[in-house]
């Protein structure tokens, strides 16, 4: 009964925590204002994530590590404000009473920090096409991690999807003479982050509070040392740069909050389709706005990945329909 739900939830990555997964799967599909509001919120979250290259590109002159340090420190402030507004202190304190959970959140914090660093570096160095490929690959990496780490068994359609993705990576490797390491590193780091977060008994916002809170002292300390040494960008560069660095926290937190709102109102199948909005926008920005090269090898690779995602989505939606039909018959 849980198989299709678990695989689809895994494809959504770490944004969808266990509570949102259970609510989205078991609650009936809502209509009217609630469903519309949920759709708008979730679509807005993925739309904003898709526009991230435009934001980080404006900070290309600042070293990627410094940008991520600011994102972490200001992100902690932004999430802290949201937790205070929503009065989620009890949930945040509950995590402190579980040392094992704190340790797992420390591990996931390192993974998401590395993911952020690579992504910001990729945008600054004109690798947005490959970065978008990484997030298209991510659902397939999540499924593969389920096999390798959780010893799950895949259907024939899911193995076909994995094979198509591998073929796409092989085509790009042969065509360009190197592995698409940026795409693979982004997909694997985000997949491992999602795997780590699914073992944590904390929702998305509280989890991000702890992750940024654990990294914030290191980030803030390093930023202070940069400013003291006269090499920091904050307050020294153009005023617009300092504002963008400070707003990086809100830019990080707002889409996550919107996603959390949408996840409470929409079925998993809808969220699973909406997730492709983000890398699609990134891909279009890379090709149409940033004018990054898009070769025949890129075209063949993306065709393989999109075909794999089509197979995966079809299979998961088919399994969800069958399991829900079986549940209604036994109810």
N, C-alpha and C positions, 0 to 999 in steps of 0.2 A: 504493500500500500504506500510505503514511503519512498520507493525507489525513484520514481520520476520526479517527485518533489525535491529529493535530495540532490539529484544530478542537476536539475534546473537551478536550484538555489546556489549550487556550486558554480555554475556558469555565470552567476551574477557577480561573483567576486566578493570582497570583504564588506561592501556597503550594506549587504543584506544580512543582518544578524539573525540569530535563531528565533527571537521573538517575532520579528517582522516576517520571517519565513512561515512560521506556524499560522500567524494571523492571515497572511495573504493566501495561504493554501486552503485553510478550513473555512474561512468566512465566505458567505455567498457573494457573488459578483454584485456590486452595488450599482444602483442607477441614480439618476437625478444629480442633485448638487454635489453629493459626496463623491460620486464617481468622477464627475467632471473636475472637481477640485483636485482629486488625487492624480488624475491624468495630467492636468496642467502642472502640478507641483513636480511630478516625476519627470515629465518632458522638459521642464525648465531646468531641473538638476542636470540632466544629460546634455542639454543645450549649453549650459554654462561650462560644464566640463569640456565640451567640444571647443569652446572659445578660448580655453586656457593658453594655447600657443600665442594668441594675440597679446595676452597679458604678459607672459614671460618673455616674449620677443622684445617688449619695450624695456626690459631689464637686461638685455644681452650684453651691455657694457660692464655689468657687475659680475664678478666671478660667481659661478653657479653655487659653490659651497656657501658663499656669503648670502646669496638669495635664499637658499634653503634654510640657513640659520635664522634669517629674519622670518621666513614663513613659519618656522617652528615656534619661535618665541611669540610672535604676534598671533599665531594660530591658537596658542594656549590661552592668550588673553581673550580672544574672540569666543572660543568654546567655553571658557570659564564664565563669561558674561551670559551666554545662552543657558548654561546649567543653572546659574543663579536666577535668571528670568523664569525658567521652567520649574524651578525648585526641585532639582534632581539631586540634591545633596545626599539624600539617603542612599540612592543608588551608587553615587560616587564613593561614599564612606563604606558601603558594603564591600566594594572591591578591596579596600585597604585591609579588611579583616581576613582576606584569603591570599596568603603569600604566594601560593602557586599561581593564582590568577595574575598577580602583579608581575611575577617572573615571566609569564607568557606574554603579557602586554609589553614588557621591556624588549622581548625578542621581536614582537611584531612592530614595535616602534623603530627598531634598527632596520627592519626590512622596508618599512614604508619610507624611512628617511633615505635609504639607498635608492629606492624607486623614484622619489621626488628629485634627488640629486641628478640621476641619470636623465630624467625627463627634461628638467630645466636645462641641463647641458646640451641635450639633443636639440631642443628648440633654438637655443642660442647659436648653435653651430650648424643650423640649416639641415637638420635630419628629421623634420616633422613627418615626412612620408613614412620613414622607417618606424618612427614612434607610433604613428597611427596603426601601422601593421602590427606592432606589438600588442596593442589593445584589441585588435581584431582576433589575434591568435590567442589571447588570454583565456577565453572560455574553453578553448580546446586544450590548453595547458592544464586548466583546472580539472577537466575530465581525465586527462592522462595522470595527473597527480593522484586522483582518486584510485586509479589502478595501482600505481607504484607504491603509494604510501598507505592507503586505506584498504588495499587488496579488494577493490570493488571489481565486479565483472561488467564488461561493456557489451551492448548489443552489437549486431552486425553493422547497423547503420552508424553507430558511434565509432566503431573501428574504421569504417569507411571515411568518416569525417577526419579522424586522426591521420589516416593515410594520405588524404588529399592535402591536409595542412603540411605534412612532411614533404610531399611532392612540391608544394609551393616554395618551401624553404630551400629545397634542393635546386629548383630552377633559378632562384635568385642567387644562390651561392655559385652555381656554374656560370651564370650570366655576368656576374660582377667579380668573380674570382675571390670572393670572401664570404664568410658567413654573415648574415644580417644580425650581427651580435647585439646591436642596440635593441632591435625588436625582440629578440629572444631574451635578453636580460630584463627588459621591461616586463615581458609576459611572465617569465619565471619568478621574478621578485614579487610581482603583484599576486601571482598565483600562490606562492609560499606565504605571503602576507594574509591572503584570504584563508588559507588552510589553518594558519596560526590563530586567526581571529575567530574561527568557527569552534575552537576549543575553549573560548573565553566566555564566561557567563556575564557579559556586559553588553548593553546595546551600543549602537554605532557612535552616538554622541558621547556617552560616558567613556567608552573605550578610547575615542580620540582625545578626550580630556586627559586621560592617564598617559596615553602615548606622547602627546605633546608636552605634558607636565614632566615626564621622565627625561625628555630630551631638552626641555627649555633651559634648565640651569647650565648645561654644557653650551647650548647655542648662545645664550645671553652672555656667559662668561667670555666666550671667544669673540663675540661682537664687541664687547667692552674693550678687550685687548686690542682689537683692530683699530677702534676709534682712538684709544690712548696712543697707539703707535702712529696715528696719522694716515693709515692706509684703508680705513673704512669708507664706504660710500655714503652712509647715512649722515645727513646734515652737511656733507662736504660737496657732493655732486649737485646737480640741478635740483631745485625744490621738488619738481615732479618725480624725480627718482626716489627721494626719501618718502614721499607720499605713497608711491607704488609699493615700496618695500613694506611700509607699515600696513597698508591695506591688504597685503598678501594673506594675513591671518583671516580676515573676513572673506576674502575670495576663496579660501580653503573651506571655511565653515559653512557658508551659505548654501552651496549645492548639497552638502551632506544633510543639512536640516530639511531642505526641500525634498530630498530623496526619502528621508524618514517619514515625512508627511504622506508622500505618495505611496510608499510601501504599505502603509496601514489601510489604504483604500482600494488597492488594485490587486488582482490575481497575479501570481508569479508569471504566468504565461505572457501577460501584457508587459510586465517589467522586463522579461527576458527579451522581448522584441525591441522595447524602447532603448535598451542598453547599447544597441548598435548605432544609435544616433550620435553618440559622442565621438567614436573614432571616424565615423563618416564625415562629420564636420571638420575634424582635424585633417583628414585626407584632402578634402576640398580646399581648405585653407592652404595646405602645403603646395598643391598643384596650381590653383587659380590665383592665390594672393601672393604667396612667397616665391612662386615660380621655381620650385625645386624640380630637378630632373625627374622625369617619369618615363622610363625606358620600356622596351618590349618585355624585358625580364620582369620589371615591376608589374606590368599588365598581366602577364601570365601568372605571377605569384598571387596577386590579389584575386584573380579569377579562381584559382584553386582554393584560396582561403574563404572567399565568399560562397563558393559551392559547398565547402565543408560546413560552414555555418548554416547554410540552408538545410543540409542533410541533418545536422544536429538539432536545429530548431524544429524541423518537421517530426523527427523521431520523438523528441521530448513532448511536444504538444499532443502527438498521437497517444503516447503512454499516459499522459495526464488525463486525456478524455476517457481512455479505457478504465483507468483506476477510479475516476469519479463516477463513471457509469456503474462499475462494480460496487462502489460504496453505496450508491443510491439503491441498488437491488437488495443489498444486505441490511439496509437501515430499517 
